[in-house]
Amino acid sequence: MMKIGSSNDPQAVKAQYSTSKGLDTRITFHDMYSTNKQGYGLWLVSNYDIQEGMDVLELGCGTGSMWLGHDGLIAKCGRLVLSDLSEGMLETAKGNLGEKANVEYRTEDIQDISFDDATFDVVIANSMLYHVPDLDKALREVRRVLKKGGVFYCATFGENNFTDKLAEWFLLSGEEFNPNHNFTLQNGAEKLHKSFGHVTPMFYEDSFHITKAEDLMTYLRSLSSLKAVLDIPEQKIKDILKAHTDGGAIDLPKEYGMFICR
């Protein structure tokens, strides 16, 4: 049974992403302290094969930040539909990207996509499949709206990530630390193969090199999986982080990547 407030409870997810504040905090932190300066978003886009006139659907577009600075790629699309469950996120995306003749902003649920069969050449779903209650249904829906020969790009994280390392440092387990491993780099391919014949994993090499512990503490407050850290006295949090500081910085692993499905 799914727990209320769990990482794939629809109401909890909707509340978490009702505005872009927490997501903006996480994006800024990754931009500041990631060691791979290409940037995860740029890497994702570099793997997309979007040809002139293609119809593209992004599910869970968030703030639309992935498309910023890619006006040429947007212009290539015959139709680009940016969708999200959260109207607040869509408003932010529209503010970031503006009105364009070939761009639509729509509320969509990946489990019940409103478009007809074989509508899109490309479907994108980044960092959101692990929140979906009925993942098998969602993937069937993605397959349904893809044209013959279409491609599904989906990004996620791995099970050996910085959150797992932080939980180890703060001695969190059980109810205190319940990481979302519903769809990861380790188990994602098996789940995708139920709907797609060809699934190719891609891995993004990266890590954190954090020079201000205060920024890490702010970041921790935005992570639902590490909320238990906030119950620890602030001085103890600082002492634990200091114990893992070397040469004035805190180093943490990152495990991110994507699947290309045909």
Rosetta blueprint (number, residue, H / E / L):
1 M L
2 M L
3 K L
4 I L
5 G L
6 S L
7 S L
8 N L
9 D L
10 P H
11 Q H
12 A H
13 V H
14 K H
15 A H
16 Q H
17 Y L
18 S L
19 T L
20 S L
21 K H
22 G H
23 L H
24 D H
25 T H
26 R H
27 I H
28 T H
29 F H
30 H H
31 D H
32 M H
33 Y H
34 S E
35 T L
36 N L
37 K L
38 Q L
39 G L
40 Y H
41 G H
42 L H
43 W H
44 L H
45 V H
46 S H
47 N L
48 Y L
49 D L
50 I L
51 Q L
52 E L
53 G L
54 M L
55 D E
56 V E
57 L E
58 E E
59 L E
60 G L
61 C L
62 G L
63 T L
64 G L
65 S H
66 M H
67 W H
68 L L
69 G L
70 H L
71 D H
72 G H
73 L H
74 I H
75 A H
76 K H
77 C L
78 G L
79 R E
80 L E
81 V E
82 L E
83 S E
84 D E
85 L L
86 S L
87 E H
88 G H
89 M H
90 L H
91 E H
92 T H
93 A H
94 K H
95 G H
96 N H
97 L H
98 G L
99 E L
100 K L
101 A L
102 N L
103 V E
104 E E
105 Y E
106 R E
107 T E
108 E L
109 D L
110 I H
111 Q H
112 D H
113 I L
114 S L
115 F L
116 D L
117 D L
118 A L
119 T L
120 F E
121 D E
122 V E
123 V E
124 I E
125 A E
126 N E
127 S L
128 M L
129 L H
130 Y H
131 H H
132 V L
133 P L
134 D L
135 L H
136 D H
137 K H
138 A H
139 L H
140 R H
141 E H
142 V H
143 R H
144 R H
145 V H
146 L E
147 K E
148 K E
149 G E
150 G E
151 V E
152 F E
153 Y E
154 C E
155 A E
156 T E
157 F E
158 G L
159 E L
160 N L
161 N L
162 F H
163 T H
164 D H
165 K H
166 L H
167 A H
168 E H
169 W H
170 F L
171 L L
172 L L
173 S L
174 G H
175 E H
176 E H
177 F L
178 N L
179 P L
180 N L
181 H L
182 N L
183 F L
184 T L
185 L L
186 Q L
187 N L
188 G H
189 A H
190 E H
191 K H
192 L H
193 H L
194 K L
195 S L
196 F L
197 G L
198 H L
199 V E
200 T E
201 P E
202 M E
203 F E
204 Y E
205 E L
206 D L
207 S E
208 F E
209 H E
210 I E
211 T L
212 K L
213 A H
214 E H
215 D H
216 L H
217 M H
218 T H
219 Y H
220 L H
221 R H
222 S L
223 L L
224 S H
225 S H
226 L H
227 K H
228 A H
229 V H
230 L H
231 D H
232 I L
233 P L
234 E H
235 Q H
236 K H
237 I H
238 K H
239 D H
240 I H
241 L H
242 K H
243 A H
244 H L
245 T L
246 D E
247 G L
248 G L
249 A E
250 I E
251 D E
252 L E
253 P E
254 K L
255 E L
256 Y E
257 G E
258 M E
259 F E
260 I E
261 C E
262 R L
